[in-house]
Amino acid sequence: MKMHVDTAYRSLNKYGEELCGDMVKVIRTKDSVISVLADGLGSGVKANILATLTSTIISTMLCEGASVEQAVETITNTLPICSVRKLAYATFSILQIYDDGEAYLVEFDNPACMFIRDGKLMTLPSEYHEYSGKTVYECRFQVQPGDVLGLISDGVVFAGVGKLLNFGWTWDSVAAWLTKATLKEHSAPRLAISLSQAVNDLYMEKPGDDSTVFIAHVAPRCVVNMLAGPPEDKEKDPVMVRDYMRAPGKKIICGGTSANIVARILHRKVETSLHYVDPEIPPIGYIEGIDLVTEGVLTLSRTVEILKEYLAHDADDYYFRKLDEQNGASMLAKLFLEECTAFHAFIGRAINPAHQNPGLPADLSIKLKLIDELCILLEKLGKQVEKTYY
């Protein structure tokens, strides 16, 4: 069974610093996801540069087939050791998860990876190797759907030191918190943001060090199929609906015209909810056999805004309260962000005159532009995207 890995991370800058000394890089190859968390020495601009170079060099080299030994050697020869403290330029963690479930973990002086399965903290086998004078911890193991893995920088385990906690939060306490959190929630975005918020609270919103949390969730495959817009040729209505209904996975429809086409072809009724949760977003509808039916342009536009807010790292606990609201846009965004692993859009090219701005050519349909923008955002979120036009 092919695995899908959802990833999310959040960083807190050391209080008073504009740049973070930690850096996360996530690269999706044809058969794996490579994630690198680098922690630059010190804080501020210098640490940011060191962490950026380290994470970029490692992720790029591994993506191109180089070994960890080659990557570490390159970093060692590229970036100098601090002449004052005689410490490495940056510490790092590497987590590569393949589509078949094989996982490869490499750690150099970062807090250990937290591997949680079925609400229990798992012990990972340890092997130590020396590359270019650096002692590196390596581990190979298998993951399965539902597993949660967490990488953190040392600012997380020092949270609250000398203030709320004498010795900081400690790795064991962070691991216990994350393990307990997975009993209620598996969503990588929610876990990353909740853990980062807990760290910020322990620092009393004045972090004493750059603090980064990275979460990987091995998610069960969930394809979301969306039908939006009528075909250019009305005679292709049955073909479009047939292809859409035969596609495996969840079914959503965006747009009243699209909903009516599906209902007509399938000989089913469209029922509209009378429950307005948000006066700015039209109510959802219901068709037997369809998971979610929403209005078109207004709902898609708001959905795109919600996903942009998350990708801009503006999301917090309040963001997820909005995401849980029962309006069409929030329901779509939640489905895309937390459940969807692959997205297939069935797109009708017919232009709705009501969606046109005066003076613009007909091919610049607002809905088509919104769907294109949505697909770009989903690809940034690591989802597989496919589009079929009619």
NORKA-V99137 format. One record per helix or strand of 3 or more residues. SS is the DSSP state (@ for helix, = for strand). FROM is the first residue (numbers start at 0). LEN is the number of residues. If there is no record, write none. Layout:
{{SS | FROM | LEN} {SS | FROM | LEN}}
This chain:
{{= | 3 | 9} {= | 21 | 7} {= | 31 | 9} {@ | 43 | 20} {@ | 67 | 11} {= | 89 | 9} {= | 101 | 7} {= | 113 | 4} {= | 119 | 3} {= | 126 | 5} {= | 133 | 9} {= | 147 | 5} {@ | 153 | 4} {@ | 170 | 11} {@ | 187 | 15} {= | 210 | 9} {= | 222 | 6} {@ | 233 | 13} {= | 249 | 5} {@ | 255 | 11} {= | 291 | 3} {@ | 296 | 15} {@ | 316 | 7} {@ | 327 | 12} {= | 341 | 6} {@ | 352 | 3} {@ | 365 | 15} {= | 383 | 6}}
